[in-house]
Amino acid sequence: MASTGTTRGRNEDRAKVAGGQDNEVKYEAGKTGARKADVKSVGNSRKKIEDKLKE
């Protein structure tokens, strides 16, 4: 039976982009209007990616 824990792990996971997961990188690239290589070069923090690439 699964325990009913907190959503902490999920929230921490959603705050990052998995660079090895093409679908996540592609989604962020499309959302910011950048290339996939640009998303990977910024790092894995969604906040940093959005701040840096929306400029």
DSSP file (Angstrom, degrees, kcal/mol; ACC not computed):
  #  RESIDUE AA STRUCTURE BP1 BP2  ACC     N-H-->O    O-->H-N    N-H-->O    O-->H-N    TCO  KAPPA ALPHA  PHI   PSI    X-CA   Y-CA   Z-CA
    1    1 A M              0   0    0      0, 0.0     2,-0.2     0, 0.0     0, 0.0   0.000 360.0 360.0 360.0 134.9    0.0    0.0    0.0
    2    2 A A        -     0   0    0      1,-0.1     2,-0.2     3,-0.0     0, 0.0  -0.486 360.0-124.7 -75.8 141.5    1.3    3.4   -0.9
    3    3 A S        -     0   0    0     -2,-0.2     2,-1.2     1,-0.1    -1,-0.1  -0.560  15.8-124.4 -83.4 152.4    1.9    5.9    1.8
    4    4 A T        +     0   0    0     -2,-0.2    -1,-0.1     0, 0.0     2,-0.0  -0.719  51.2 157.3 -97.4  84.7    0.3    9.3    1.7
    5    5 A G        -     0   0    0     -2,-1.2     2,-0.1     1,-0.2    -3,-0.0  -0.002  43.9 -71.5 -91.5-161.8    3.3   11.5    2.0
    6    6 A T        -     0   0    0      1,-0.1     3,-0.3    -2,-0.0    -1,-0.2  -0.352  32.9-120.4 -88.7 173.6    3.9   15.0    0.9
    7    7 A T  S  > S+     0   0    0      1,-0.2     4,-2.6     2,-0.1     5,-0.2   0.164  78.9 114.1 -97.6  16.4    4.3   16.4   -2.6
    8    8 A R  H  > S+     0   0    0      1,-0.2     4,-2.4     2,-0.2     5,-0.2   0.911  75.0  48.2 -56.3 -48.0    7.8   17.7   -1.9
    9    9 A G  H  > S+     0   0    0     -3,-0.3     4,-2.1     1,-0.2    -1,-0.2   0.897 112.3  49.3 -61.9 -40.8    9.5   15.3   -4.2
   10   10 A R  H  > S+     0   0    0      2,-0.2     4,-2.4     1,-0.2    -1,-0.2   0.916 111.1  49.3 -65.5 -43.2    7.1   16.1   -7.1
   11   11 A N  H  X S+     0   0    0     -4,-2.6     4,-0.9     1,-0.2    -2,-0.2   0.900 111.9  48.5 -64.1 -40.6    7.5   19.8   -6.6
   12   12 A E  H  < S+     0   0    0     -4,-2.4     3,-0.3    -5,-0.2    -1,-0.2   0.886 111.8  50.3 -66.4 -37.7   11.3   19.5   -6.6
   13   13 A D  H >< S+     0   0    0     -4,-2.1     3,-1.4     1,-0.2    -2,-0.2   0.891 107.7  52.4 -67.6 -39.4   11.2   17.4   -9.7
   14   14 A R  H 3< S+     0   0    0     -4,-2.4    -1,-0.2     1,-0.3    -2,-0.2   0.689  99.3  65.5 -70.8 -17.8    9.0   19.8  -11.6
   15   15 A A  T 3< S+     0   0    0     -4,-0.9    31,-2.4    -3,-0.3    32,-0.5   0.550 100.6  61.7 -80.1  -6.5   11.4   22.6  -10.8
   16   16 A K  B <  S-A   45   0A   0     -3,-1.4     2,-0.5    29,-0.2    29,-0.2  -0.871  72.5-138.0-123.2 154.2   14.0   21.0  -12.9
   17   17 A V        -     0   0    0     27,-3.0     2,-0.9    -2,-0.3     3,-0.1  -0.946  21.8-132.7-108.2 125.5   14.4   20.0  -16.6
   18   18 A A    >   -     0   0    0     -2,-0.5     3,-1.6     1,-0.2     7,-0.4  -0.688  14.3-159.7 -79.3 108.3   15.9   16.7  -17.3
   19   19 A G  T 3  S+     0   0    0     -2,-0.9    -1,-0.2     1,-0.3    21,-0.1   0.753  89.3  55.3 -62.1 -25.9   18.5   17.4  -20.0
   20   20 A G  T 3  S+     0   0    0      1,-0.1     2,-0.9    -3,-0.1    -1,-0.3   0.589  89.6  84.5 -83.1 -10.9   18.6   13.8  -21.1
   21   21 A Q    X>  -     0   0    0     -3,-1.6     4,-2.0     1,-0.2     3,-0.7  -0.819  64.7-162.9 -96.4 104.4   14.8   13.7  -21.6
   22   22 A D  H 3> S+     0   0    0     -2,-0.9     4,-2.7     1,-0.3     5,-0.2   0.838  86.8  57.1 -57.5 -36.2   14.3   15.1  -25.1
   23   23 A N  H 3> S+     0   0    0      1,-0.2     4,-1.9     2,-0.2    -1,-0.3   0.877 107.7  46.8 -66.5 -35.8   10.6   15.7  -24.5
   24   24 A E  H <> S+     0   0    0     -3,-0.7     4,-2.2    -6,-0.2    -2,-0.2   0.920 114.6  46.0 -70.4 -43.0   11.3   18.0  -21.5
   25   25 A V  H  X S+     0   0    0     -4,-2.0     4,-2.5    -7,-0.4    -2,-0.2   0.912 113.3  50.2 -65.0 -42.6   14.0   19.9  -23.3
   26   26 A K  H  X S+     0   0    0     -4,-2.7     4,-2.4    -5,-0.2    -1,-0.2   0.892 109.8  51.1 -63.3 -40.8   11.8   20.3  -26.4
   27   27 A Y  H  X S+     0   0    0     -4,-1.9     4,-2.3    -5,-0.2    -2,-0.2   0.939 112.6  44.8 -62.4 -48.1    8.8   21.5  -24.3
   28   28 A E  H  X S+     0   0    0     -4,-2.2     4,-2.1     1,-0.2     6,-0.3   0.885 112.2  52.7 -65.1 -38.4   10.9   24.2  -22.6
   29   29 A A  H  X>S+     0   0    0     -4,-2.5     5,-1.7     1,-0.2     4,-1.4   0.926 112.2  45.0 -63.1 -44.0   12.5   25.2  -25.9
   30   30 A G  H  <5S+     0   0    0     -4,-2.4    -2,-0.2     1,-0.2    -1,-0.2   0.871 111.9  52.6 -66.5 -36.8    9.1   25.7  -27.5
   31   31 A K  H  <5S+     0   0    0     -4,-2.3    -1,-0.2     1,-0.2    -2,-0.2   0.866 119.0  34.0 -68.0 -36.7    7.7   27.5  -24.4
   32   32 A T  H  <5S-     0   0    0     -4,-2.1    -1,-0.2    -5,-0.2    -2,-0.2   0.567 106.7-120.2 -96.4  -9.6   10.6   30.0  -24.4
   33   33 A G  T  <5S+     0   0    0     -4,-1.4    -3,-0.2     1,-0.3     2,-0.2   0.748  72.3 124.1  76.8  23.6   11.1   30.2  -28.2
   34   34 A A      < -     0   0    0     -5,-1.7    -1,-0.3    -6,-0.3     2,-0.2  -0.552  65.9 -96.1-108.8 174.6   14.7   29.0  -27.9
   35   35 A R     >  -     0   0    0     -2,-0.2     4,-1.7     1,-0.1     3,-0.3  -0.538  33.1-114.9 -85.8 159.0   16.6   26.2  -29.4
   36   36 A K  H  > S+     0   0    0      1,-0.2     4,-2.2     2,-0.2     5,-0.2   0.879 117.0  56.1 -61.5 -37.7   17.1   22.9  -27.5
   37   37 A A  H  > S+     0   0    0      1,-0.2     4,-1.8     2,-0.2    -1,-0.2   0.857 105.1  52.8 -63.5 -34.7   20.9   23.5  -27.3
   38   38 A D  H  > S+     0   0    0     -3,-0.3     4,-1.3     2,-0.2    -1,-0.2   0.902 107.9  50.5 -66.5 -40.7   20.2   26.9  -25.6
   39   39 A V  H  X S+     0   0    0     -4,-1.7     4,-1.2     1,-0.2     3,-0.4   0.928 111.5  47.9 -62.9 -45.0   18.0   25.3  -23.0
   40   40 A K  H  < S+     0   0    0     -4,-2.2    -1,-0.2     1,-0.2    -2,-0.2   0.842 107.9  56.0 -65.1 -32.7   20.7   22.7  -22.2
   41   41 A S  H  < S+     0   0    0     -4,-1.8    -1,-0.2     1,-0.2    -2,-0.2   0.786 102.8  55.0 -72.9 -25.8   23.4   25.3  -22.0
   42   42 A V  H  < S-     0   0    0     -4,-1.3     2,-0.3    -3,-0.4    -1,-0.2   0.883 111.8-115.8 -74.2 -38.5   21.5   27.3  -19.3
   43   43 A G     <  -     0   0    0     -4,-1.2    -1,-0.3     1,-0.1    -2,-0.0  -0.912  32.7 -64.0 133.6-161.9   21.2   24.4  -16.9
   44   44 A N  S    S+     0   0    0     -2,-0.3   -27,-3.0    -3,-0.1     2,-0.6   0.400  89.2 106.9-110.5   3.8   18.4   22.3  -15.5
   45   45 A S  B  >  -A   16   0A   0    -29,-0.2     4,-2.4     1,-0.2   -29,-0.2  -0.731  57.3-152.2 -84.6 121.7   16.5   24.9  -13.4
   46   46 A R  H  > S+     0   0    0    -31,-2.4     4,-2.7    -2,-0.6     5,-0.2   0.892  96.4  53.2 -59.3 -39.7   13.2   25.8  -15.0
   47   47 A K  H  > S+     0   0    0    -32,-0.5     4,-2.6     1,-0.2    -1,-0.2   0.930 110.2  46.3 -63.4 -44.8   13.3   29.3  -13.4
   48   48 A K  H  > S+     0   0    0      2,-0.2     4,-2.8     1,-0.2     5,-0.3   0.907 112.9  50.7 -63.1 -41.4   16.8   30.0  -14.7
   49   49 A I  H  X S+     0   0    0     -4,-2.4     4,-2.5     2,-0.2     5,-0.2   0.939 113.0  44.8 -62.0 -47.7   15.8   28.8  -18.1
   50   50 A E  H  X S+     0   0    0     -4,-2.7     4,-1.2     1,-0.2    -2,-0.2   0.917 116.4  46.1 -64.0 -43.4   12.7   31.0  -18.3
   51   51 A D  H  < S+     0   0    0     -4,-2.6     4,-0.3    -5,-0.2    -2,-0.2   0.928 118.1  41.4 -65.5 -45.2   14.5   34.0  -16.9
   52   52 A K  H >< S+     0   0    0     -4,-2.8     3,-0.6    -5,-0.2    -2,-0.2   0.896 119.2  41.8 -71.5 -42.2   17.5   33.7  -19.2
   53   53 A L  H 3< S+     0   0    0     -4,-2.5    -1,-0.2    -5,-0.3    -2,-0.2   0.574 102.6  64.8 -90.8  -9.1   15.7   32.8  -22.4
   54   54 A K  T 3<        0   0    0     -4,-1.2    -1,-0.2    -5,-0.2    -2,-0.1   0.521 360.0 360.0 -86.7  -4.3   12.8   35.1  -22.3
   55   55 A E    <         0   0    0     -3,-0.6    -1,-0.2    -4,-0.3    -2,-0.1   0.485 360.0 360.0 -66.7 360.0   15.1   38.1  -22.6
